[in-house]
Amino acid sequence: MRRHWILVLALALVIGGSWFAHGIQTDGGQVRVDDVRFAGADGKMLSALLYVPTNATGKTPAPAMLVMHGYINSRETQSGFAIEFARRGYVVLSMDMTGHGYSEPIKGDLSRGALSGLRYLASLPFVDPKNIGTEGHSMGGWSTLTAAGAAPELVKTVVLEGSSSETFGSPKVLADTKFNLAVVFSKYDEFAKLMWGVDKAKDIVNTEKLKKAFGTTDPVIPGRLYGSFENESARKLYIPSSTHPGDHLSREAIGYAVDFVQASMPSPRPLDPANQTWPWKEFGTTVGLVGMVLFMFGFAGLLLDAPYFKGLNQPMPEHPGNGGLSWVIGAAIAAAIPALTFFQFQHKGNVWIKTSAFWPQSLTIGFVVWAVLNGLIALALFFIWHYLWGRKTGGSALQYGLSTDSFKPAFNWGKIGRAGLLAAGTVLGAYMLLSLVNWIFLVDFRFWVVGVKLLTFSRFVIFLKFLLPFLVFFLINGLVLHGQLRLKEYGKNKTMFVWMLANAAIGMLGIAVLVALQLGHLYATELLFFPKESLLGIVAYQFIPLLAITSMVSTYFFRKTGSIYAGAFANAFFVTWYIVAGQAIQFVR
């Protein structure tokens, strides 16, 4: 009966967290938020969230901001900026960059949809077309800067957040370039070398392209106003104490953007830049995310009570279990391998397999190669362990959870198929829950860079193409966790909790150490521990919770069904959905 209480708790967290996030996002009803689509270059559809404060009307048009996220993010990542601008009376268009989120990929558009977004924003009757600004993070900064260069008559203010000019084709900015410019570049930004050609972010003050933009030959002084707002030549550099992705969670970084925009384009509802409510929206969507994970456990338990799936309810096969030093060593090896291979295997994957119409996401290709190669390494080590130790204690297909029957070594393809349907139903339930929340509250389940999004039809097709290799990995992962690294029993209720924690630690600990090394070194020295891995070092963040969750899902289903199949299917469905929905589509016909 307890699993039904888990389901009730999960739904309470999802609904309560999403309702709360919606309230913050709409500023208690003072801002209307719409999910909009509009045509971009080549007629391709672009996606955005449009924030319209109540002060913006046809009779009293308001100043507006176009905000755009960086590479492999989405429109929701910018919600901190969007919420704070909208609270102050600005109309805000928070876009999905082309090939990201719900925007279609467009070949040859260097503004990545930003120019179309600007024109759409300027066409709205409640927007003052003479008072439009842009804020772009990372690649989004290059995109909005390109749009400003193409349509200077539409842009009064540009905020580059964790971004730069003169990078990968983004326009030069000179002292007489006709818009106000703020550069917000954090002290610990991982992309200092890429953006400004310096090893330490604070040294951007000495770069020639920043000096040219600010009209000085001396080092640029953070916080000093260069030029003037009156003739749209204002320039200001801000250096918050944050990282590149940390800009989205930094009250300081968001406050600096608000400060500059309010000075450049006076706010209809002026508020102190330190007056910020966006962290509460982040709290609400995080509660929803936790609720969604709990929902999968509770809903799976509910499905297992259904007559069709009851035959899958089987006790776990007999196993002596492991413990002590041998288990610790095995667990440490299992945790270390994914971290030790994280960068190398993904780079190899992108060399071996190029993006194509079949697999159009380069980072997902890297993840697939990393996962499959890790699976093969784990399988080889498993066989070595089995022949040296495992079979001495009766190790067999039955004992390792490969059998579909808890009492005899039998493979029943009907039961395996039914396990797949159980897993599909569980993940589909979570997907429908997200759809409902998105429809009612227009939020998703997320914390920072960890976000669960809906799939467009084109991304669903991509999901199907990537599903099999992830399934292979999770089958092997289940074999290792519940065969080689299966813990001893400590009593039914206690063991479930202990197993989940232990397996979650095995799943995420290696990546957590990798991230800690990267960030610890960065905060201590302002340099990366892995200096060539700015992007993948940030990408690794999301795998800490993701691998912990998948390890717990695998454990739950193994204890309920006595085999590895339902957990492997559920994890493959969930992880493939999560990754494909969140990654950029690079290949464009």
C-alpha positions in Angstrom: 0.0 0.0 0.0 3.0 2.3 0.7 3.7 2.7 -3.0 0.3 4.3 -3.5 1.2 6.9 -0.9 4.4 7.5 -2.9 2.2 8.2 -5.9 0.0 10.6 -3.9 3.1 12.4 -2.6 4.6 12.5 -6.1 1.5 14.1 -7.6 1.3 16.6 -4.7 4.9 17.6 -5.4 4.4 17.9 -9.1 1.2 19.9 -8.9 2.3 22.1 -6.0 5.8 22.8 -7.3 4.5 23.6 -10.8 1.7 25.8 -9.5 4.1 27.7 -7.4 6.6 28.1 -10.3 3.8 29.3 -12.5 2.9 31.9 -9.9 6.4 33.2 -9.8 6.8 33.1 -13.6 3.6 35.3 -14.0 4.5 37.6 -11.1 1.3 36.7 -9.3 -0.9 37.5 -12.4 1.0 40.7 -13.4 2.6 39.0 -16.3 0.9 36.8 -19.0 3.2 34.1 -20.4 2.4 32.6 -23.8 3.9 29.7 -25.7 4.3 31.3 -29.2 5.4 30.0 -32.6 6.4 32.2 -35.5 8.1 31.8 -38.9 11.8 32.2 -39.3 14.1 32.0 -42.3 12.9 29.6 -45.0 9.5 29.5 -43.3 10.8 27.2 -40.5 9.0 27.5 -37.2 10.6 29.1 -34.2 9.6 28.7 -30.6 9.6 31.2 -27.7 8.0 32.1 -24.4 6.4 35.6 -24.6 6.1 37.5 -21.3 3.6 40.3 -21.5 3.2 42.5 -18.3 -0.1 44.1 -17.7 1.3 47.6 -18.4 2.0 46.7 -22.0 -1.0 47.6 -24.2 -1.7 49.0 -27.6 -2.2 52.4 -26.0 0.8 52.2 -23.8 3.4 50.1 -25.7 6.3 48.9 -23.5 10.0 48.5 -24.0 11.0 44.9 -24.8 13.8 42.4 -24.5 14.8 39.5 -26.7 16.6 36.9 -24.6 18.4 33.9 -25.9 20.1 30.9 -24.3 23.4 29.4 -25.2 24.4 26.1 -26.9 22.4 23.0 -25.9 20.1 24.9 -23.6 16.6 26.0 -24.2 14.2 29.0 -23.6 13.5 27.9 -20.0 17.2 28.2 -19.1 16.8 32.0 -19.4 13.8 32.2 -17.1 15.8 34.1 -14.4 16.5 37.0 -16.8 13.0 36.8 -18.4 11.2 36.9 -15.1 13.1 39.8 -13.8 12.8 41.9 -17.0 9.0 41.2 -17.2 8.5 42.1 -13.5 9.9 45.5 -14.3 7.4 46.0 -17.2 9.4 44.9 -20.2 7.8 42.6 -22.8 10.2 39.6 -23.1 10.6 37.1 -25.9 12.6 34.2 -24.6 13.6 32.1 -27.6 14.6 28.6 -28.4 17.6 29.0 -30.7 17.3 27.2 -34.0 17.7 23.5 -33.7 17.1 23.7 -29.9 14.0 23.1 -27.9 10.9 23.4 -30.1 12.6 25.5 -32.8 13.4 23.9 -36.1 16.9 23.9 -37.4 17.7 26.4 -40.1 20.7 26.2 -42.3 22.8 29.3 -42.8 21.1 31.6 -40.3 24.0 33.0 -38.3 21.6 34.8 -35.9 20.1 31.3 -35.1 16.6 32.7 -35.2 17.4 35.9 -33.2 16.8 38.3 -36.2 13.4 36.7 -36.9 12.7 37.1 -33.1 13.6 40.7 -33.2 11.3 41.4 -36.1 8.5 39.4 -34.5 8.9 41.4 -31.2 8.9 44.7 -33.0 5.7 43.8 -34.8 3.7 43.4 -31.6 1.3 46.3 -31.0 2.1 46.5 -27.3 5.9 46.8 -27.9 7.6 50.1 -28.3 9.8 49.4 -31.4 12.2 52.2 -30.5 13.0 50.6 -27.1 14.1 47.0 -27.8 17.1 45.4 -26.2 18.7 41.9 -26.3 20.3 39.7 -23.8 22.1 36.6 -24.9 24.1 34.0 -23.0 27.2 32.4 -24.6 26.2 31.4 -28.2 23.0 33.3 -27.7 25.1 36.4 -27.2 26.7 35.9 -30.6 23.3 35.3 -32.1 21.6 38.4 -30.7 24.7 40.5 -31.6 24.4 39.2 -35.2 20.8 40.2 -35.2 21.6 43.6 -33.9 24.1 44.1 -36.6 21.6 43.1 -39.3 18.8 45.3 -37.9 20.4 48.1 -36.0 17.3 50.2 -36.2 15.5 47.7 -34.0 18.1 47.4 -31.2 18.9 50.0 -28.5 20.7 47.9 -26.0 22.8 44.7 -26.1 23.7 42.6 -23.0 26.3 39.9 -23.7 26.1 37.5 -20.8 29.1 35.0 -20.7 29.7 35.9 -24.4 31.8 38.1 -26.6 32.1 39.9 -29.9 34.3 38.9 -32.9 33.9 35.2 -32.1 32.9 32.6 -34.7 31.6 35.3 -37.1 29.8 37.5 -34.5 30.1 41.2 -35.5 32.8 43.5 -34.2 31.7 46.2 -31.7 33.4 49.5 -31.8 33.0 52.6 -29.5 30.7 54.2 -32.1 28.6 51.2 -32.8 25.1 52.5 -32.3 23.7 50.7 -29.3 24.4 50.5 -25.5 26.5 47.5 -24.6 26.9 45.6 -21.3 29.4 42.8 -21.1 28.7 40.5 -18.1 31.5 38.0 -17.9 32.0 35.9 -14.8 35.2 35.6 -12.8 35.2 31.8 -13.2 33.8 31.6 -16.7 35.1 28.3 -18.3 35.1 29.8 -21.8 37.5 32.7 -21.3 39.9 31.3 -23.8 37.2 30.7 -26.4 35.4 34.0 -25.9 38.3 36.4 -25.3 41.5 34.6 -25.9 42.7 34.8 -22.3 43.3 32.0 -19.8 41.7 33.7 -16.8 38.4 35.5 -17.2 39.4 38.6 -15.3 42.1 39.3 -17.9 39.5 40.2 -20.5 40.0 43.8 -19.4 43.3 43.8 -21.3 41.9 42.3 -24.6 42.0 44.5 -27.7 38.4 43.6 -28.8 37.0 44.7 -25.5 39.1 47.9 -25.5 37.9 48.7 -29.1 34.3 48.2 -28.0 34.7 50.5 -25.0 36.7 53.1 -26.9 39.8 53.0 -24.7 43.5 52.0 -25.0 43.7 51.3 -21.3 42.5 48.2 -19.5 38.7 48.3 -19.1 37.6 49.0 -15.5 34.7 46.8 -14.3 31.7 48.9 -13.2 32.8 52.1 -14.9 30.4 53.7 -17.4 32.1 54.4 -20.8 30.3 56.6 -23.3 26.7 57.7 -22.5 23.2 56.4 -22.6 21.9 59.6 -24.3 23.7 59.0 -27.6 23.5 55.1 -27.3 27.2 54.7 -26.8 27.1 53.5 -23.2 29.5 50.6 -22.3 29.9 48.8 -19.0 31.8 45.7 -18.0 30.5 43.6 -15.1 32.5 40.6 -13.6 30.2 38.6 -11.2 31.7 35.8 -9.1 30.2 32.9 -11.0 30.8 30.4 -13.7 29.6 30.2 -17.3 26.5 28.1 -16.6 26.3 29.6 -13.2 25.2 32.9 -14.7 21.7 31.4 -14.9 21.7 30.8 -11.1 23.5 34.0 -10.1 21.6 36.8 -8.5 24.7 38.9 -9.2 24.9 38.2 -12.9 21.1 38.6 -13.4 21.1 41.8 -11.3 23.9 43.3 -13.4 21.9 42.7 -16.6 18.8 44.3 -15.0 20.8 47.3 -13.7 22.2 48.1 -17.2 18.9 47.6 -19.0 17.0 49.8 -16.6 19.6 52.5 -17.1 19.5 52.2 -20.9 15.7 51.8 -21.4 13.8 53.1 -18.3 11.6 50.6 -16.8 7.8 51.0 -16.6 7.9 49.4 -13.2 11.4 50.2 -11.8 12.7 47.9 -9.1 16.0 47.6 -7.4 18.2 45.1 -9.3 18.7 43.1 -6.1 14.9 42.6 -5.8 14.7 39.2 -7.5 12.1 36.4 -7.3 13.3 34.0 -10.0 15.0 31.6 -7.5 11.6 30.6 -6.2 10.5 29.6 -9.7 13.7 27.4 -9.8 12.6 26.0 -6.5 9.1 25.2 -7.8 10.3 23.4 -10.9 12.9 21.4 -8.8 10.1 20.2 -6.6 8.3 19.2 -9.7 11.3 17.3 -10.9 11.7 15.4 -7.7 7.9 14.7 -7.9 8.2 13.3 -11.4 11.0 10.9 -10.3 8.9 9.7 -7.3 5.9 9.3 -9.7 7.8 6.8 -11.8 8.3 4.6 -8.8 4.7 4.9 -7.5 3.2 4.5 -11.0 5.3 1.4 -11.7 4.1 -0.1 -8.5 0.5 0.7 -9.5 1.0 -1.0 -12.9 2.5 -4.1 -11.3 -0.8 -4.6 -9.4 -2.6 -4.7 -12.8 -3.6 -8.3 -13.9 -1.5 -8.0 -17.1 1.7 -7.2 -15.3 1.2 -9.3 -12.1 3.1 -12.2 -13.6 6.2 -10.0 -13.5 6.0 -9.8 -9.7 8.6 -12.3 -8.7 11.1 -12.7 -5.8 14.7 -12.0 -6.5 16.8 -15.1 -7.3 18.9 -16.6 -4.5 22.3 -14.9 -4.3 24.8 -14.8 -1.4 25.4 -11.1 -1.9 28.6 -9.1 -1.6 30.0 -6.9 1.0 33.2 -5.7 2.6 36.4 -4.8 0.9 35.8 -6.8 -2.3 32.5 -5.0 -2.9 34.1 -1.6 -2.2 36.8 -2.3 -4.8 34.3 -3.5 -7.4 32.1 -0.5 -6.8 35.0 1.9 -7.0 36.1 0.4 -10.3 32.5 0.6 -11.7 32.2 4.2 -10.6 35.6 5.3 -11.9 35.4 3.9 -15.4 32.7 6.2 -16.7 34.6 9.2 -15.3 38.0 8.1 -16.7 36.5 7.7 -20.2 34.0 10.6 -20.2 36.0 13.0 -22.3 38.0 10.5 -24.5 35.2 8.3 -25.6 32.9 11.2 -26.5 35.6 12.8 -28.6 36.3 9.5 -30.3 32.6 9.0 -30.9 32.4 12.3 -32.8 35.4 11.4 -34.9 34.1 7.9 -35.7 30.4 8.9 -36.3 29.5 12.2 -38.0 26.1 13.8 -37.7 23.7 12.7 -40.4 20.0 12.6 -41.2 19.9 9.4 -39.2 21.7 10.6 -36.1 21.6 14.5 -36.3 22.8 15.3 -32.8 26.5 15.3 -32.3 26.6 15.4 -28.5 24.1 12.5 -28.3 26.4 10.5 -30.6 29.2 11.1 -28.2 27.0 10.0 -25.2 26.0 6.8 -27.1 29.6 5.9 -27.9 30.6 6.6 -24.3 27.8 4.5 -23.0 28.3 1.5 -25.3 32.0 1.4 -24.9 31.6 1.6 -21.1 29.1 -1.2 -21.3 31.5 -3.4 -23.3 34.3 -2.7 -20.7 31.9 -3.5 -17.9 30.8 -6.7 -19.6 34.4 -7.9 -20.1 35.2 -7.2 -16.5 32.0 -9.0 -15.5 33.0 -12.2 -17.4 36.5 -12.1 -15.8 34.9 -11.8 -12.4 32.4 -14.5 -13.1 35.0 -17.1 -14.2 37.4 -16.2 -11.4 34.9 -15.8 -8.5 31.3 -15.6 -9.4 30.6 -19.1 -10.5 32.2 -20.5 -7.3 29.2 -19.2 -5.5 26.7 -20.5 -8.0 26.7 -17.6 -10.4 24.4 -18.2 -13.3 21.9 -16.5 -15.6 19.3 -17.2 -12.9 21.4 -15.7 -10.1 22.3 -12.6 -12.1 18.8 -11.7 -13.0 19.1 -12.7 -16.7 16.4 -15.3 -16.3 12.8 -14.3 -16.5 11.9 -16.9 -13.9 13.1 -16.6 -10.3 13.3 -20.4 -9.8 14.8 -21.7 -13.0 17.2 -20.5 -15.7 14.5 -19.8 -18.3 14.3 -17.0 -21.0 10.7 -16.2 -21.7 10.5 -13.7 -24.5 6.9 -13.0 -23.7 7.9 -11.9 -20.2 10.7 -9.8 -21.5 8.3 -8.1 -23.9 5.9 -7.5 -21.0 8.7 -6.0 -19.0 9.3 -3.6 -21.9 5.7 -2.7 -21.9 5.8 -2.1 -18.1 8.8 0.2 -18.5 7.1 2.0 -21.4 4.0 2.5 -19.4 6.0 3.9 -16.5 7.9 6.4 -18.6 4.9 7.3 -20.7 3.0 8.1 -17.4 5.8 10.5 -16.5 5.7 12.0 -20.0 1.9 12.5 -19.8 2.3 14.1 -16.4 4.9 16.6 -17.9 2.5 17.3 -20.8 -0.3 18.1 -18.4 1.9 20.4 -16.3 3.2 22.1 -19.4 -0.4 22.6 -20.7 -1.8 24.0 -17.5 1.2 25.9 -16.0 3.6 26.3 -18.9 6.6 25.1 -17.0 8.6 21.9 -17.2 10.5 19.8 -14.6 14.0 21.2 -14.2 16.8 22.5 -12.0 19.4 24.7 -13.7 21.0 22.6 -16.6 18.9 19.5 -15.7 15.6 19.8 -17.5 13.0 17.3 -18.7 11.3 18.6 -21.9 8.6 17.3 -24.2 9.5 15.8 -27.6 8.5 17.3 -30.9 7.6 14.7 -33.5 10.9 15.1 -35.3 12.7 14.5 -32.0 10.5 11.5 -31.2 11.8 10.0 -34.5 15.4 10.7 -33.4 14.5 9.2 -30.0 13.6 5.9 -31.7 17.0 5.8 -33.5 19.1 6.3 -30.4 17.1 4.0 -28.2 18.8 0.7 -28.9 22.4 1.6 -27.9 21.2 3.1 -24.7 19.2 -0.1 -24.0 22.4 -2.2 -24.5 24.2 -0.1 -22.0 21.5 -0.4 -19.3 21.1 -4.1 -19.8 24.8 -4.5 -19.0 24.6 -2.0 -16.2 21.8 -3.9 -14.6 23.8 -7.2 -14.9 26.8 -5.6 -13.1 24.8 -3.9 -10.4 22.6 -6.8 -9.5 24.9 -9.7 -10.4 28.5 -8.7 -9.6 27.8 -5.9 -7.1 24.7 -7.2 -5.5 24.7 -6.4 -1.8 23.8 -8.8 1.0 20.3 -8.7 2.3 19.7 -6.8 5.6 15.9 -7.2 5.8 13.5 -6.3 3.1 12.7 -2.7 3.9 16.2 -1.8 5.0 17.8 -3.4 2.0 15.7 -1.6 -0.5 16.9 1.8 0.9 20.5 0.6 1.3 20.6 -0.8 -2.2 19.2 2.3 -3.8 21.7 4.6 -2.0 24.7 2.3 -2.7 23.8 1.8 -6.4 23.1 5.5 -6.8 26.6 6.2 -5.4 28.1 3.8 -7.9 26.3 5.5 -10.7 27.1 9.1 -10.0 30.3 9.2 -7.8 32.9 9.0 -10.5 31.3 11.9 -12.5 30.8 13.8 -9.3 34.5 13.6 -8.6 35.3 14.7 -12.1 33.1 17.7 -11.8 34.6 18.5 -8.3 38.1 18.4 -9.7 37.1 20.7 -12.6 35.3 23.2 -10.4 37.5 23.0 -7.4 40.6 23.8 -9.4 38.7 26.6 -11.2 37.6 28.3 -8.0 41.1 27.8 -6.4 43.2 29.0 -9.4 40.7 30.5 -11.9 41.9 27.8 -14.3 40.3 24.5 -15.3 41.6 21.2 -14.1 40.9 19.9 -17.6 41.7 23.0 -19.6 40.5 21.6 -23.0 37.2 20.4 -21.7 35.1 23.5 -21.1 32.0 22.2 -22.8 32.0 18.6 -21.7 33.0 19.6 -18.2 29.8 21.5 -18.0 27.8 18.8 -19.8 28.9 16.4 -17.1 26.9 18.2 -14.4 23.6 16.6 -15.5 25.0 13.1 -15.4 25.4 13.3 -11.7 21.6 13.2 -10.9 20.8 11.3 -14.1 23.1 8.3 -13.3 21.9 8.3 -9.7 18.2 8.2 -10.8 18.8 5.4 -13.3 20.7 3.3 -10.7 17.7 3.6 -8.3 15.2 2.8 -11.1 17.2 -0.3 -12.0 17.3 -1.3 -8.4 13.6 -0.8 -7.8 12.6 -2.9 -10.8 15.1 -5.7 -10.0 13.7 -6.0 -6.5 10.1 -6.1 -7.8 10.6 -8.4 -10.8 13.7 -10.5 -10.0 15.3 -9.7 -13.4 17.2 -6.8 -15.0 14.9 -6.2 -18.0 12.2 -3.8 -16.8 14.8 -1.5 -15.2 16.9 -1.5 -18.3 14.0 -0.8 -20.5 12.7 2.0 -18.2 16.2 3.6 -18.1 16.7 3.4 -21.8 13.3 5.0 -22.5 13.8 7.8 -19.9 17.5 8.6 -20.7 17.0 8.6 -24.5 13.9 10.9 -24.1 15.8 13.2 -21.7 18.9 13.5 -23.9 17.2 13.8 -27.3 14.7 16.4 -26.1 17.5 18.5 -24.6 20.2 18.3 -27.2 20.7 20.5 -30.3 20.1 19.2 -33.8 23.3 20.0 -35.8 22.6 18.3 -39.1 20.4 20.3 -41.4 19.6 19.3 -44.9 
